[in-house]
Amino acid sequence: MDGLSPRERLVLAAIELELRRSGEHLASRLNEFNERAAQEGPRRYADHVSRTEVAVVAVMVLVLTTIVTLVIVTCGK
């Protein structure tokens, strides 16, 4: 730390303090990342989405498509 200015030392100390506070959370996130990295295939970094979330998005797309279709048909008459 010989070449650091007082401001740089202060910033470094703040970073170190924050890492100490969030160390447990950071460690769990790193473990999760390492577990995913150990998996094979293209889905190892993919977000895990539940079937309920997929169903909700599909219903929303269907509803919005129906609304847009009705607007186009209604305006075309």
N, C-alpha and C positions, 0 to 999 in steps of 0.2 A: 504494500500500500504506500510505498515511498513516493511514487509519482502521482498520487491523487491529490487533487485540490480539496480544500475543506468542503466545498459543495458536493464534490463527487463522493467524498467519504460519508457525508450525510445521506446522500441518495442510496449509497451502498448499505448503510446501516438500516435505512427504512426498508429496503428490499429484504434484507436478512431478517428483520423483525417480522415482516409480513409472511415470509416463508416459514418462520417458526410458528406463527399463529395458525397458518393454514396447512401445516405439515401433514397432519393426519388426512385431511381431505385430498391434498396433493398426492400423498402416497397411495390412497385408494384409487385415484384416477389413473396413476401410472401403472398400478397393478392391472386395472381393467384394460388399459391400452396394451400392456404386454401380453395379456391373455388373448386379446383379439389378434395381435401380431403373430402369435404362435399358431393360429388357425390357418388352414390351407384355403386357397380359393379366393375368388374376387369379392366375396361377401364379408371378408374378415374385418373391414373397416366400415361396413354399411350400418346404417342406423337400424335398430330393431324396432319394427312397427307391428303392433298387434292387429289381429284380424278385425277387431272393432273399429280401429282407426281407418283401416282400408275400406270397410263397409260404409262408414260415415262419409268419407271422401267420395266414394262411388255414388252414394245417394245424392250428395250435394251436386255432383256433376250432372246426374240425371235430371234433377229438379231445375238447375240453371239452363240446361239444354232445352228442356220442355218450355220454360218461360221464354227463352229467346226465339224458339220456333213459333210459339203462339203470337209473339209480338210481330214477327215477320209475316206470318199468315194474315194476321188482323190488319196490319198496315197495307198489305198488298191488295186488299179488297176494295 
